[in-house]
Amino acid sequence: MGDDMRGISINDPNCIQTVEELEAFIEEVGFVPLFANEIEGFSVEEHTAPDYWWTDVYEKDPWRWREIVAREKRIAYGKFFDKKAGFISLKWLPYFVNARRNGYDFDARWEDGFANRREKVIMDVYISSDEDGDSEFPERDILSTELKKQCGFKKGGYKNYPGIVTALQMQTYLVISDFVRRKNKSGVDYGMPVSVLNTPEAVWGYKEVTKMYGDSPEQSRQKIIDHVRELYIDADDKTIEKLIGKQTE
């Protein structure tokens, strides 16, 4: 599989070789997709050695590094770029939150008719209300596979669970905060690690993730676009918009 990837040699001085180097790279660039895309150089894939992907060696495998980064919670991880996975530093997360949500907390989006019932069923797991009716965001460590069952995504029930949770990540209402292996009846781990979804508010606090709400969503979106243009001067507007997202009404 590594032969199909757009990586660089392990001997290249610019090759990212550890999860610590990956985290430093994300902090430096601000946000980055996991896999190669139409903007050359704008991915983790293109800065790592292809031969180490999917080797299950935690010290060397970038596919495993994403689990570590998500678990450490110093950087946001989720499907943020054209419905595909990537990382956003905590410095840049509030800009994405403001731009992607168009200034709406989820409950307000629902009340104004901009969220669908399947999104609401999932977000009801993560958002509760205090005595004054204000939203609260307790951290819910629920495996994605369990969330699917709990919310009624099954034969005869709600459809397109992957599409709905991806949409909620694209809108920054959910992030992937961990990866956990399932346990059998004897309590023994089995299978591949499964993602754990949480609200960014639960992970980093409401004030922190929404601190750019004072700006217009378009101001935040433009700042993100300008940053991409600064880093990748050959990227055209259409390609940037595909990854960052179109202006919402």
C-alpha positions as CSV (number, residue, x, y, z in Angstrom):
1,M,0.0,0.0,0.0
2,G,2.9,2.3,0.7
3,D,3.8,2.3,-3.0
4,D,0.7,4.2,-3.8
5,M,1.4,7.0,-1.4
6,R,2.9,10.4,-1.9
7,G,5.4,10.3,0.8
8,I,9.2,11.1,1.1
9,S,12.2,9.0,1.9
10,I,12.9,8.3,5.6
11,N,16.4,9.7,4.9
12,D,15.0,13.1,3.8
13,P,15.8,15.6,6.6
14,N,12.2,17.0,6.2
15,C,10.6,13.5,6.9
16,I,8.4,13.4,10.0
17,Q,9.6,10.3,11.9
18,T,7.9,10.6,15.3
19,V,4.5,11.6,16.7
20,E,6.2,14.4,18.5
21,E,7.5,15.7,15.2
22,L,4.0,15.4,13.7
23,E,2.5,17.4,16.5
24,A,5.2,20.1,16.1
25,F,4.4,20.2,12.3
26,I,0.7,20.6,13.0
27,E,1.3,23.4,15.4
28,E,3.6,25.1,12.9
29,V,1.2,24.9,9.9
30,G,-1.9,25.3,12.0
31,F,-4.1,22.6,10.3
32,V,-3.5,19.9,7.8
33,P,-5.3,16.9,6.2
34,L,-4.1,13.4,6.9
35,F,-3.9,12.3,3.3
36,A,-2.7,13.9,0.1
37,N,-5.1,16.0,-1.8
38,E,-5.2,18.5,-4.7
39,I,-3.0,21.0,-2.8
40,E,0.6,19.7,-3.2
41,G,2.3,19.3,0.2
42,F,-0.8,20.0,2.2
43,S,-1.0,16.7,4.1
44,V,0.7,14.5,6.6
45,E,1.1,11.8,4.0
46,E,3.5,13.9,1.9
47,H,5.7,14.5,4.9
48,T,6.1,11.0,6.1
49,A,7.7,7.7,4.8
50,P,5.3,5.5,2.9
51,D,6.8,2.2,4.1
52,Y,5.8,2.9,7.7
53,W,2.1,3.4,7.1
54,W,-0.2,0.5,8.4
55,T,2.7,-1.3,10.0
56,D,1.1,-1.2,13.5
57,V,4.4,0.0,14.9
58,Y,3.2,2.9,17.1
59,E,6.6,4.6,17.2
60,K,6.7,4.7,13.3
61,D,3.2,4.3,11.9
62,P,1.5,7.7,11.0
63,W,-1.9,5.8,11.0
64,R,-1.3,5.0,14.6
65,W,0.0,8.4,15.4
66,R,-3.5,9.8,14.7
67,E,-4.8,7.7,17.7
68,I,-2.1,9.2,19.9
69,V,-2.8,12.8,18.9
70,A,-6.5,12.3,19.4
71,R,-6.0,10.8,22.8
72,E,-3.7,13.5,24.0
73,K,-6.2,16.2,23.1
74,R,-3.6,18.9,22.5
75,I,-4.7,19.0,18.9
76,A,-8.2,18.4,17.3
77,Y,-8.6,15.4,15.1
78,G,-11.6,14.5,12.9
79,K,-13.1,14.6,9.4
80,F,-12.5,18.3,8.8
81,F,-11.4,18.5,5.2
82,D,-13.8,17.7,2.4
83,K,-15.2,14.9,4.6
84,K,-11.8,13.4,5.2
85,A,-9.6,13.2,8.2
86,G,-7.2,15.9,9.4
87,F,-5.8,17.9,12.3
88,I,-6.4,21.4,13.6
89,S,-4.3,23.1,16.2
90,L,-6.2,24.6,19.2
91,K,-5.1,28.0,18.0
92,W,-7.0,27.6,14.8
93,L,-9.9,25.5,16.0
94,P,-12.0,28.5,17.1
95,Y,-11.7,29.9,13.5
96,F,-13.0,26.6,12.1
97,V,-15.8,26.5,14.7
98,N,-17.0,30.0,13.8
99,A,-16.7,29.5,10.1
100,R,-18.2,26.0,9.9
101,R,-21.0,26.5,12.3
102,N,-22.0,29.9,10.8
103,G,-22.2,31.3,14.3
104,Y,-24.7,28.6,15.5
105,D,-24.4,26.4,18.5
106,F,-26.1,23.2,17.7
107,D,-29.3,23.8,19.7
108,A,-29.8,27.1,17.9
109,R,-29.2,25.5,14.6
110,W,-31.9,22.9,15.4
111,E,-34.3,25.5,16.5
112,D,-33.9,27.5,13.3
113,G,-34.4,24.5,11.2
114,F,-30.9,24.0,9.9
115,A,-30.2,20.6,11.5
116,N,-32.0,17.4,10.6
117,R,-33.5,14.8,13.0
118,R,-30.7,12.3,12.6
119,E,-28.1,15.0,13.6
120,K,-30.3,15.9,16.6
121,V,-30.6,12.4,17.8
122,I,-26.8,12.1,17.9
123,M,-26.2,15.5,19.5
124,D,-28.8,14.8,22.2
125,V,-26.4,12.2,23.5
126,Y,-23.7,14.9,24.0
127,I,-25.6,18.0,25.0
128,S,-27.8,18.4,28.1
129,S,-29.3,21.4,29.8
130,D,-28.8,22.8,33.3
131,E,-31.5,24.2,35.6
132,D,-31.6,27.5,33.7
133,G,-31.9,25.7,30.4
134,D,-28.4,26.5,29.3
135,S,-26.5,23.9,27.3
136,E,-24.0,21.7,29.1
137,F,-21.3,19.5,27.4
138,P,-20.3,16.6,29.6
139,E,-17.6,14.4,28.1
140,R,-19.2,11.2,26.8
141,D,-16.7,8.4,26.1
142,I,-18.9,6.4,23.8
143,L,-17.5,4.2,21.1
144,S,-18.8,5.1,17.6
145,T,-20.1,1.6,17.2
146,E,-22.1,1.9,20.4
147,L,-23.3,5.4,19.5
148,K,-24.7,4.0,16.3
149,K,-26.8,1.5,18.1
150,Q,-27.9,3.9,20.9
151,C,-29.2,6.4,18.4
152,G,-31.2,3.9,16.4
153,F,-29.1,3.6,13.2
154,K,-30.1,0.1,12.2
155,K,-32.3,-1.9,9.8
156,G,-35.7,-0.3,10.0
157,G,-34.3,2.7,11.8
158,Y,-32.2,5.8,10.9
159,K,-30.0,5.5,7.8
160,N,-26.5,6.7,6.8
161,Y,-24.8,6.9,10.2
162,P,-21.3,7.4,8.7
163,G,-22.6,10.4,6.6
164,I,-24.3,12.0,9.6
165,V,-21.3,11.8,12.0
166,T,-19.0,13.0,9.2
167,A,-21.3,16.0,8.6
168,L,-21.2,16.8,12.3
169,Q,-17.4,16.7,12.3
170,M,-17.3,18.9,9.2
171,Q,-19.5,21.4,11.1
172,T,-17.2,21.0,14.1
173,Y,-19.9,19.9,16.5
174,L,-18.1,16.6,17.0
175,V,-14.4,15.6,17.1
176,I,-12.6,12.3,17.5
177,S,-11.2,12.3,21.0
178,D,-9.8,8.8,21.3
179,F,-9.6,5.3,19.8
180,V,-10.5,2.3,21.9
181,R,-10.6,-1.4,21.1
182,R,-13.8,-3.2,21.8
183,K,-14.0,-6.0,24.5
184,N,-15.6,-9.4,24.3
185,K,-17.7,-11.0,27.0
186,S,-14.5,-12.0,28.8
187,G,-13.2,-8.5,28.9
188,V,-10.5,-9.2,26.3
189,D,-9.7,-6.6,23.7
190,Y,-10.4,-7.5,20.1
191,G,-10.5,-6.0,16.6
192,M,-9.3,-2.7,15.3
193,P,-9.5,0.4,17.5
194,V,-12.8,2.2,17.2
195,S,-13.2,6.0,17.3
196,V,-14.7,7.9,20.3
197,L,-16.6,11.0,19.5
198,N,-17.0,14.0,21.7
199,T,-18.0,17.7,21.4
200,P,-15.1,20.1,21.3
201,E,-16.8,22.0,24.1
202,A,-16.5,18.9,26.3
203,V,-12.9,18.4,25.5
204,W,-11.6,22.0,25.6
205,G,-14.4,24.1,27.1
206,Y,-17.1,26.2,25.6
207,K,-15.4,29.6,25.9
208,E,-12.2,28.3,24.3
209,V,-13.7,26.7,21.2
210,T,-16.3,29.5,20.6
211,K,-14.0,32.5,21.3
212,M,-14.2,33.7,17.6
213,Y,-18.0,34.0,17.7
214,G,-17.4,37.7,18.0
215,D,-16.3,37.8,14.4
216,S,-18.5,37.0,11.4
217,P,-18.2,33.4,10.1
218,E,-17.0,34.8,6.8
219,Q,-14.1,36.7,8.6
220,S,-13.0,33.4,10.2
221,R,-13.3,31.5,6.9
222,Q,-11.3,34.1,5.1
223,K,-8.5,34.0,7.7
224,I,-8.3,30.2,7.1
225,I,-8.2,30.6,3.4
226,D,-5.6,33.4,3.5
227,H,-3.4,31.1,5.7
228,V,-3.6,28.3,3.1
229,R,-2.8,30.8,0.3
230,E,0.2,32.0,2.3
231,L,1.6,28.5,2.9
232,Y,0.7,27.1,-0.6
233,I,1.0,29.9,-3.1
234,D,0.2,27.7,-6.1
235,A,-3.1,26.5,-4.7
236,D,-6.1,27.9,-6.6
237,D,-9.2,29.3,-5.0
238,K,-11.5,26.4,-6.1
239,T,-9.2,23.8,-4.6
240,I,-8.9,25.7,-1.4
241,E,-12.6,26.1,-1.1
242,K,-13.2,22.4,-1.7
243,L,-11.0,21.6,1.3
244,I,-11.9,24.5,3.6
245,G,-15.6,24.7,2.7
246,K,-17.9,27.1,0.9
247,Q,-19.4,30.1,2.6
248,T,-22.6,29.1,4.3
249,E,-25.8,31.1,4.1
